[in-house]
Amino acid sequence: MSSIRLVAQTREIPPVDDLLAHTSAAQPIAWLRRGEGIVAAGDGVAATISIPAGRDRRRSDILADVWREIAADAEIDDPLGLPGTGLVAFGALTFDEDSAADSILIVPDTVIGLRDGRSWITRIRRAEAADFAPVAEPAAYGPHWAGRVGPGAQTPRCYQDAVRLALDEIAAGQYSKVVLARDLAGTLPGDADLRRLVRALSTGYPDTWTFAVDGLIGASPETLVTSHARTVTARVLAGTTARGADPEEDAEASAALAASVKDLAEHRFAVQSVLATLRPHTRTLRADDEPFILELPNLFHLATDVEGELGDGASSLDLVGAMHPTAAVAGTPTETAVEAIRRIEPFDRGRYAGPVGWIDASGDGEWAIALRCAQFAPAASDASGARRVTAYAGAGIVAGSDPESELLETRVKFRPLVDALA
């Protein structure tokens, strides 16, 4: 059994207007959608489970087992029983098992949440502690700031060369699809209040999952998996185009995406991958026959929702381990595509395109794929006192892909984060 024994107590409180005001300015921890969600109040932590590379098992499996032990041994007082109440941990996992970054679960000592107009506070402590830590007061936002990013290890020209290489390998039959990313690197003031960035993403893109976990901040439109009361859901996104400058161009762009042979083929790969992975864990499972167009402020996606009834005791983290990486962020066949990504991309993705979300004591939770995101180094991470940041965006490469078009797609996907940084 785990040596970590936790005590959690949840109580309802008056509705909280601004969850982000309660979390840390330098290291915010948040999970938000349409103004609701959960945040870590202050910067206190009751427990951290960090799994480095080099283990003989998948890191998600290790985290799932450790969390199961911690939850089974915890003392929980939760009269509300809402999603996000009781004992919860926030998580961010690496895209690749070989990544040098850690996969992590963080249990804050205080969590504040809002759902369906009801707010609560959960206080968490080690069993051996005499009492819960004091609750941090909400703090005023720091001054506005601006960050600058530019080409990283994968320049625009090199990215197009990488796409051409992938197309040659696809033509040679090595794989059917591979998702290639590029990076932007930059700095921001060392004392920047990162809650401003999280708030800009949350208000600008309310239909995405806005997240901040261990320096990973972004706004993802893609649900990896959610589980609540034995119901499991996922949203598959694959196939993308930029929105038009006016309603007429918007309609043309949407119609072109819906009819695109290349994008529809890419989308089918992704949907079938998710269905095949979830089927062993479910009694019933369904997905619409045709994708719908998901509208975001800056682009359109082909999207398909999947829903099923769990048929075994899998937790949301177990399902994360089974599903990740999906064809939407890796390729097809998955293992071959991941090997191609290791060869072709000149950087370690870290947690970009990995699972990010939260899990509760019953194993339920909400997990997205970490897209439209950036990894922030610890404050004052260079000699000038600035804080380094690396942002990522990718595109799915299949037969018929055009290198210049794929580069333009990454530029559109960078826009939410780049605009928010500026």
C-alpha positions as CSV (number, residue, x, y, z in Angstrom):
1,M,0.0,0.0,0.0
2,S,1.0,3.6,-0.5
3,S,2.6,5.4,2.4
4,I,0.6,8.5,1.6
5,R,-2.5,8.7,3.9
6,L,-4.8,11.7,3.2
7,V,-7.8,13.3,4.9
8,A,-10.2,15.3,2.8
9,Q,-13.1,17.4,3.9
10,T,-15.5,19.2,1.5
11,R,-18.0,21.9,2.5
12,E,-20.4,24.0,0.4
13,I,-19.7,27.7,0.3
14,P,-21.4,30.7,-1.3
15,P,-20.9,30.8,-5.1
16,V,-17.4,31.9,-6.1
17,D,-17.4,34.5,-8.9
18,D,-13.8,34.2,-9.9
19,L,-12.1,30.9,-9.3
20,L,-8.7,32.0,-10.7
21,A,-8.4,34.8,-8.0
22,H,-7.9,32.0,-5.5
23,T,-5.0,30.1,-7.2
24,S,-1.3,30.9,-7.3
25,A,-0.1,33.7,-9.6
26,A,3.3,32.0,-10.3
27,Q,2.2,28.3,-10.4
28,P,-1.6,28.3,-11.0
29,I,-3.4,25.0,-10.9
30,A,-6.8,25.1,-12.7
31,W,-9.3,23.2,-14.7
32,L,-12.0,25.4,-16.3
33,R,-14.8,25.3,-18.9
34,R,-17.5,27.8,-19.5
35,G,-16.6,29.6,-16.2
36,E,-16.9,26.5,-14.0
37,G,-14.4,24.0,-12.7
38,I,-11.9,23.5,-9.9
39,V,-8.7,25.3,-8.9
40,A,-6.0,24.8,-6.2
41,A,-6.3,27.6,-3.7
42,G,-2.9,29.1,-3.0
43,D,0.2,27.1,-3.6
44,G,0.0,24.5,-0.8
45,V,0.4,20.8,-1.8
46,A,-0.7,17.8,0.3
47,A,0.9,15.2,-2.0
48,T,2.8,14.9,-5.3
49,I,3.3,11.7,-7.2
50,S,5.9,12.1,-9.9
51,I,6.9,9.4,-12.3
52,P,10.1,9.8,-14.4
53,A,11.1,8.0,-17.6
54,G,12.9,4.6,-17.5
55,R,10.2,2.6,-15.7
56,D,9.4,-0.9,-16.7
57,R,5.6,-0.1,-16.9
58,R,3.7,2.7,-18.5
59,R,3.7,5.7,-16.4
60,S,-0.1,6.1,-16.6
61,D,-0.5,2.6,-15.2
62,I,1.8,3.3,-12.3
63,L,-0.1,6.6,-11.5
64,A,-3.4,4.8,-11.7
65,D,-2.3,2.1,-9.3
66,V,-0.7,4.5,-6.8
67,W,-3.8,6.7,-6.9
68,R,-6.1,3.7,-6.3
69,E,-4.1,2.8,-3.2
70,I,-4.1,6.4,-1.9
71,A,-7.9,6.8,-2.5
72,A,-8.7,3.5,-0.8
73,D,-6.7,4.5,2.3
74,A,-8.0,8.1,2.5
75,E,-10.5,9.4,5.0
76,I,-13.1,11.5,3.0
77,D,-15.9,13.6,4.3
78,D,-17.9,14.8,1.2
79,P,-21.6,15.5,1.7
80,L,-21.9,17.1,-1.8
81,G,-20.9,14.2,-4.0
82,L,-20.5,16.5,-7.1
83,P,-17.9,16.0,-9.9
84,G,-14.7,17.6,-8.5
85,T,-15.6,17.4,-4.8
86,G,-13.9,15.2,-2.2
87,L,-10.3,14.0,-2.7
88,V,-9.0,15.1,-6.1
89,A,-5.6,15.2,-7.9
90,F,-4.7,17.3,-10.9
91,G,-2.5,15.5,-13.5
92,A,-0.3,16.1,-16.5
93,L,1.3,13.2,-18.3
94,T,3.9,13.0,-21.0
95,F,3.1,12.3,-24.6
96,D,5.9,9.8,-25.0
97,E,7.0,7.2,-22.4
98,D,10.6,8.1,-23.4
99,S,10.2,11.8,-22.6
100,A,12.6,13.3,-20.1
101,A,9.7,15.2,-18.4
102,D,7.9,13.7,-15.5
103,S,4.3,12.5,-15.5
104,I,2.7,13.9,-12.4
105,L,-0.3,13.9,-10.1
106,I,-0.7,16.9,-7.7
107,V,-3.0,16.9,-4.7
108,P,-3.4,20.5,-3.5
109,D,-4.1,21.2,0.2
110,T,-7.1,23.3,-0.8
111,V,-9.4,23.0,-3.8
112,I,-12.2,25.5,-4.6
113,G,-14.8,24.5,-7.2
114,L,-17.9,25.8,-9.0
115,R,-20.5,23.6,-10.8
116,D,-24.1,24.3,-11.7
117,G,-24.1,27.4,-9.6
118,R,-22.8,25.6,-6.5
119,S,-19.4,26.2,-4.9
120,W,-17.4,24.3,-2.4
121,I,-14.1,24.1,-0.7
122,T,-12.1,20.9,-0.1
123,R,-9.3,20.9,2.4
124,I,-6.8,18.1,2.3
125,R,-4.0,17.1,4.7
126,R,-1.7,14.2,5.5
127,A,-3.2,12.0,8.1
128,E,-0.3,12.6,10.4
129,A,-0.8,16.4,10.3
130,A,-2.5,18.0,13.3
131,D,-4.8,20.2,11.2
132,F,-5.6,21.5,7.7
133,A,-3.4,24.2,6.4
134,P,-4.8,27.8,6.5
135,V,-6.9,28.7,3.5
136,A,-5.1,31.2,1.2
137,E,-7.1,34.4,0.6
138,P,-8.0,35.4,-3.0
139,A,-5.3,37.7,-4.4
140,A,-5.7,40.7,-6.7
141,Y,-4.3,40.1,-10.2
142,G,-0.8,41.4,-10.9
143,P,-0.1,44.0,-13.6
144,H,-0.6,43.1,-17.3
145,W,2.5,41.7,-19.0
146,A,3.5,40.5,-22.4
147,G,5.6,37.5,-23.5
148,R,7.4,37.1,-26.8
149,V,7.9,33.9,-28.8
150,G,9.7,33.1,-32.0
151,P,10.9,30.0,-33.9
152,G,12.1,27.2,-31.8
153,A,14.0,24.0,-32.6
154,Q,11.7,23.3,-35.6
155,T,11.7,26.4,-37.8
156,P,8.9,26.9,-40.4
157,R,11.2,25.8,-43.2
158,C,12.4,22.7,-41.3
159,Y,8.8,21.9,-40.5
160,Q,7.9,21.8,-44.2
161,D,10.9,19.5,-44.8
162,A,9.7,17.3,-42.0
163,V,6.3,17.0,-43.6
164,R,7.9,16.1,-47.0
165,L,9.9,13.3,-45.3
166,A,6.7,12.0,-43.6
167,L,4.9,12.0,-47.0
168,D,7.7,10.0,-48.5
169,E,7.4,7.5,-45.7
170,I,3.6,7.3,-46.0
171,A,4.0,6.7,-49.8
172,A,6.5,3.9,-48.9
173,G,3.8,2.3,-46.8
174,Q,5.6,2.8,-43.4
175,Y,2.4,4.2,-41.8
176,S,-0.9,5.8,-42.8
177,K,-0.8,9.0,-40.7
178,V,1.6,10.8,-38.5
179,V,1.0,14.0,-36.4
180,L,4.0,16.3,-36.6
181,A,4.5,19.3,-34.3
182,R,6.6,22.4,-34.3
183,D,7.6,24.7,-31.4
184,L,7.9,28.4,-30.5
185,A,10.3,29.5,-27.8
186,G,10.4,32.7,-25.8
187,T,10.4,34.5,-22.5
188,L,8.1,36.5,-20.2
189,P,8.8,38.5,-17.1
190,G,9.9,36.4,-14.2
191,D,7.2,37.8,-11.9
192,A,4.4,37.5,-14.5
193,D,0.9,36.7,-13.0
194,L,0.1,33.6,-15.1
195,R,-3.5,33.7,-13.9
196,R,-4.0,36.5,-16.5
197,L,-3.0,34.1,-19.3
198,V,-5.3,31.4,-17.9
199,R,-8.2,33.9,-17.7
200,A,-7.6,35.2,-21.3
201,L,-7.7,31.6,-22.6
202,S,-10.8,30.7,-20.5
203,T,-12.8,33.8,-21.6
204,G,-11.6,33.8,-25.2
205,Y,-12.2,30.0,-25.7
206,P,-15.0,29.1,-23.3
207,D,-15.9,25.8,-25.0
208,T,-12.4,24.4,-24.5
209,W,-10.9,22.8,-21.4
210,T,-8.6,25.5,-20.0
211,F,-5.9,24.0,-17.8
212,A,-2.9,24.9,-15.7
213,V,-1.0,22.0,-14.1
214,D,2.7,22.2,-13.1
215,G,3.6,25.0,-15.5
216,L,1.6,23.5,-18.4
217,I,-1.0,26.0,-19.5
218,G,-3.4,25.8,-22.5
219,A,-7.0,25.6,-23.8
220,S,-7.7,22.3,-25.4
221,P,-10.8,21.6,-27.6
222,E,-10.2,17.8,-27.4
223,T,-11.6,15.7,-24.6
224,L,-9.5,12.5,-24.2
225,V,-12.0,10.9,-21.8
226,T,-14.4,11.7,-19.0
227,S,-16.1,9.3,-16.6
228,H,-18.9,10.0,-14.2
229,A,-21.2,7.5,-12.6
230,R,-20.2,4.7,-15.0
231,T,-20.7,6.8,-18.1
232,V,-17.7,7.4,-20.3
233,T,-17.4,10.0,-23.0
234,A,-14.8,11.2,-25.4
235,R,-14.6,13.8,-28.2
236,V,-12.5,13.1,-31.2
237,L,-11.1,16.0,-33.3
238,A,-9.2,15.4,-36.5
239,G,-9.4,17.6,-39.6
240,T,-9.0,21.3,-39.3
241,T,-9.4,24.5,-41.3
242,A,-9.1,28.2,-40.5
243,R,-12.2,30.3,-40.2
244,G,-13.1,32.9,-42.8
245,A,-12.9,36.7,-42.5
246,D,-16.7,37.1,-42.9
247,P,-19.8,34.9,-42.7
248,E,-19.6,34.0,-46.4
249,E,-16.0,32.9,-46.2
250,D,-16.9,31.1,-42.9
251,A,-19.6,29.1,-44.7
252,E,-17.2,28.2,-47.6
253,A,-14.5,27.1,-45.2
254,S,-16.9,24.9,-43.2
255,A,-18.4,23.3,-46.3
256,A,-15.0,22.6,-47.7
257,L,-13.9,20.9,-44.5
258,A,-17.0,18.8,-44.4
259,A,-16.4,17.6,-47.9
260,S,-12.6,17.2,-47.7
261,V,-11.6,13.6,-48.6
262,K,-8.2,14.0,-46.9
263,D,-9.7,15.4,-43.7
264,L,-12.5,12.9,-43.5
265,A,-10.0,10.0,-44.0
266,E,-7.9,11.5,-41.2
267,H,-11.0,11.8,-39.0
268,R,-12.1,8.2,-39.6
269,F,-8.6,7.0,-38.5
270,A,-8.9,8.8,-35.2
271,V,-12.5,7.7,-34.4
272,Q,-11.9,4.1,-35.1
273,S,-8.8,4.2,-32.9
274,V,-10.8,5.5,-29.9
275,L,-13.7,3.0,-30.4
276,A,-11.3,0.1,-30.6
277,T,-9.6,1.2,-27.4
278,L,-12.8,1.8,-25.4
279,R,-14.7,-1.2,-26.5
280,P,-13.0,-3.7,-24.1
281,H,-14.0,-1.5,-21.2
282,T,-17.6,-0.8,-22.0
283,R,-20.9,-2.6,-22.1
284,T,-22.3,-0.2,-24.7
285,L,-20.5,2.2,-27.0
286,R,-21.8,4.5,-29.7
287,A,-20.5,7.2,-32.0
288,D,-22.3,9.2,-34.7
289,D,-21.8,7.9,-38.3
290,E,-20.7,11.3,-39.6
291,P,-18.7,14.0,-37.9
292,F,-20.1,17.5,-37.0
293,I,-18.3,20.8,-37.5
294,L,-17.0,22.2,-34.2
295,E,-16.7,26.0,-34.3
296,L,-14.0,27.7,-32.3
297,P,-13.2,31.4,-32.5
298,N,-10.3,30.9,-34.9
299,L,-10.9,27.6,-36.7
300,F,-13.2,24.7,-37.6
301,H,-12.7,21.0,-36.6
302,L,-14.3,17.8,-37.7
303,A,-15.6,16.3,-34.4
304,T,-17.3,13.1,-33.3
305,D,-18.6,12.5,-29.8
306,V,-18.3,9.0,-28.3
307,E,-20.3,7.7,-25.3
308,G,-20.6,4.4,-23.5
309,E,-21.3,2.6,-20.3
310,L,-18.4,1.3,-18.4
311,G,-18.4,-2.5,-18.1
312,D,-15.4,-3.0,-15.7
313,G,-13.8,-1.2,-12.8
314,A,-11.5,1.0,-14.9
315,S,-10.8,4.4,-13.5
316,S,-10.5,7.5,-15.7
317,L,-6.7,7.2,-15.4
318,D,-6.9,3.5,-16.5
319,L,-8.9,4.7,-19.6
320,V,-6.3,7.5,-20.2
321,G,-3.6,4.9,-20.2
322,A,-5.5,2.7,-22.6
323,M,-6.4,5.5,-25.0
324,H,-3.3,7.6,-25.1
325,P,-1.8,8.4,-27.6
326,T,-4.8,8.5,-29.9
327,A,-4.5,8.6,-33.7
328,A,-5.5,12.2,-33.5
329,V,-2.2,13.3,-31.9
330,A,0.1,10.5,-32.9
331,G,-0.9,8.7,-36.1
332,T,-1.7,5.3,-37.5
333,P,-0.5,2.7,-36.7
334,T,0.2,4.3,-33.3
335,E,3.5,2.7,-32.3
336,T,5.0,3.2,-35.8
337,A,3.8,6.8,-35.8
338,V,5.3,7.5,-32.4
339,E,8.6,6.1,-33.6
340,A,8.4,8.4,-36.6
341,I,7.8,11.4,-34.3
342,R,10.9,10.6,-32.3
343,R,13.0,10.5,-35.5
344,I,11.5,13.5,-37.3
345,E,10.8,16.1,-34.5
346,P,14.0,17.8,-33.2
347,F,12.7,18.2,-29.7
348,D,11.2,16.3,-26.7
349,R,7.4,17.1,-26.7
350,G,7.3,16.7,-22.9
351,R,3.6,17.0,-21.9
352,Y,2.4,18.6,-25.2
353,A,-0.3,16.3,-26.7
354,G,-0.3,14.2,-23.5
355,P,-3.2,13.7,-21.1
356,V,-4.1,16.6,-18.7
357,G,-7.0,16.7,-16.2
358,W,-8.1,15.5,-12.8
359,I,-9.2,12.4,-11.0
360,D,-11.3,11.9,-7.8
361,A,-11.3,9.2,-5.1
362,S,-13.9,7.0,-7.0
363,G,-11.7,7.1,-10.1
364,D,-14.0,9.5,-12.0
365,G,-12.5,12.5,-13.7
366,E,-12.1,14.7,-16.8
367,W,-9.1,14.5,-19.1
368,A,-8.2,16.4,-22.2
369,I,-5.4,16.2,-24.6
370,A,-2.9,19.0,-23.9
371,L,-3.2,21.0,-27.1
372,R,-3.0,24.8,-27.8
373,C,-0.6,24.9,-24.9
374,A,2.8,25.9,-23.6
375,Q,5.2,24.7,-20.9
376,F,6.4,27.4,-18.6
377,A,9.7,26.9,-16.8
378,P,9.9,27.8,-13.1
379,A,10.0,31.6,-12.4
380,A,13.2,33.4,-13.1
381,S,14.6,30.5,-15.0
382,D,17.5,32.4,-16.7
383,A,20.2,34.9,-15.8
384,S,18.1,37.9,-16.7
385,G,15.3,36.9,-14.4
386,A,13.0,36.1,-17.3
387,R,10.9,33.0,-17.4
388,R,11.2,30.6,-20.4
389,V,8.2,29.3,-22.3
390,T,7.8,26.8,-25.1
391,A,4.6,26.5,-27.1
392,Y,3.6,23.7,-29.4
393,A,1.2,23.0,-32.3
394,G,0.9,20.2,-34.8
395,A,-1.0,18.9,-37.8
396,G,-1.9,15.4,-39.0
397,I,0.0,14.3,-42.1
398,V,-1.7,11.8,-44.5
399,A,-1.4,11.0,-48.1
400,G,-2.3,14.2,-50.0
401,S,-1.1,16.6,-47.3
402,D,0.5,19.8,-48.5
403,P,3.6,21.0,-46.6
404,E,2.6,24.7,-46.9
405,S,-1.0,24.0,-45.8
406,E,0.1,22.0,-42.8
407,L,2.4,24.9,-41.8
408,L,-0.5,27.3,-42.0
409,E,-2.6,25.0,-39.9
410,T,0.0,25.1,-37.1
411,R,0.0,28.9,-37.3
412,V,-3.8,28.9,-36.8
413,K,-3.4,26.6,-33.8
414,F,-0.7,28.7,-32.3
415,R,-3.0,31.8,-32.4
416,P,-4.9,31.3,-29.1
417,L,-1.8,31.0,-27.0
418,V,0.3,33.6,-28.9
419,D,-2.5,36.2,-28.7
420,A,-3.0,35.5,-25.0
421,L,0.8,35.9,-24.3
422,A,0.8,39.2,-26.1
